[in-house]
Amino acid sequence: MPKPGWCAGPLESLLTLQRGFDITKKEQAPGHYAVISSSGPNSTHSDFKVAGPGVVIGRKGTLGTVFFSERAYWPHDTTLWVKEFHGNDPKFCYYFLKTMAFERFDCGSSNPTLNRNHVHQLPIEYPAPIEVQRRIASILSAYDDLIENNTRRIKILENMAQMLYREWFVNFRFPGHEKVRMVESELGPIPEGWQQTKLGDLCAEVRRGVHPSEVDPDTPYIGLEHMPRKSIALNDWGRAGDVGSTKLHFKRGEILFCKIRPYFHKVGVAPVDGVASSDAIVIVPKSERYFSVVVCCVSSEDFVLQATQTSQGTKMPRANWDVLTNYPLPTPDATLLEQFNGAIQPVVEMLQNLVFRNRNLRATRDLLLPKLISGEIPVDAADDYASELMEQTA
């Protein structure tokens, strides 16, 4: 018997799903509309198939993923999209579908697949009043909005750091540069008084190999799959106990550089002590005053390109640290280095603070989501419950 004001029935009583539309890679010409596949928005097109707001779930390959689009979009053939919401709130339907764990209903033999007709018959309960649906969606959206705002701030801060690094150490437009003449060196023209240093003069690789049996299973583990592309803000990690291979120990504040397929541009500053994949290079500056210039250098487009061009191997190319130590990185006197550190270190600290804020927000949202959707927590009690969760996850 459903709760008062709730409906019970098959999923198709809440919404109707439809298979997505075929589109080849050639047809995915750049445009204003997102093409959403089972792994999310991964290209654009000049045309759309569905007006927003819309909800998409992974049908083939990656099952159970759920995406929301405010704008018009093109649902890929590897997805199911909501054709009809039957008067229900689209954002509520999005959050409701995220609780369904569709990966359990794989009916594919070689390739994971969802059967629309099967999914439509899954029994559910949901609140019927549209006001309650909107309130639930509003509560959960508030967390997603905060996470998105923090993510944008992370991107802005990273761009600022890279622009400053490029100005000082590539274009040599540092404070007072107008009064300093350029002189020839083995590294090319550099400001007078700067040292002819290379990356290997400022930092070193450390390899603290550790056997899985020697590591606490709950130790944070940062694998290559946890590292975002083109962002030094490492916001995800797993457990060492879930990985059986030999690992490398790293400390908070050390730099992790993904050496396998370096063109993926995976470089970050460790936000915690933990262990990493042996396919990571753990980089430690030889002095604190070198930290900012080293982290900006090894995460720059130019350095990653150099790592890619000098990598070894065909199918699984790997960067060669011994080669990369020769990367030219002339350095100024201690005063300028301290100034640069003074500008960049607070940025890195803020990035890591934002990472932990987002982790706490996600943890709270993910704990709140099923309880609100199921009615275990009334919407009126959501704020108090969320406050308790935030304290526990802080």
Sequence and secondary structure as in RCSB ss.txt:
>XXXX:A:sequence
MPKPGWCAGPLESLLTLQRGFDITKKEQAPGHYAVISSSGPNSTHSDFKVAGPGVVIGRKGTLGTVFFSERAYWP
HDTTLWVKEFHGNDPKFCYYFLKTMAFERFDCGSSNPTLNRNHVHQLPIEYPAPIEVQRRIASILSAYDDLIENN
TRRIKILENMAQMLYREWFVNFRFPGHEKVRMVESELGPIPEGWQQTKLGDLCAEVRRGVHPSEVDPDTPYIGLE
HMPRKSIALNDWGRAGDVGSTKLHFKRGEILFCKIRPYFHKVGVAPVDGVASSDAIVIVPKSERYFSVVVCCVSS
EDFVLQATQTSQGTKMPRANWDVLTNYPLPTPDATLLEQFNGAIQPVVEMLQNLVFRNRNLRATRDLLLPKLISG
EIPVDAADDYASELMEQTA
>XXXX:A:secstr
   TTEEEEEGGGT EEEE B   TTT  S SEEEEETTEEEEEESS SB SSEEEEE BSS S EEEESS EEE
BTTEEEEEE TTS HHHHHHHHHTS GGGG   SSS B  HHHHHT EEEEE  HHHHHHHHHHHHHHHHHHHHH
HHHHHHHHHHHHHHHIIIIIS   TTGGG  EE  TTSSEETT B  BHHHHEEE   EE GGGS TTSEEE GG
GS TT SB    EEGGG  S EEEE TT EEEE BSGGG  EEE SSSEEEETTEEEEEESSGGGHHHHHHHHTS
HHHHHHHHHT B SSS B  HHHHTTSB  B  HHHHHHHHHHHHHHHHHHHHHHHHHHHHHHHHHHHHHHHHHT
SS GGGHHHHHHHHHHHH 
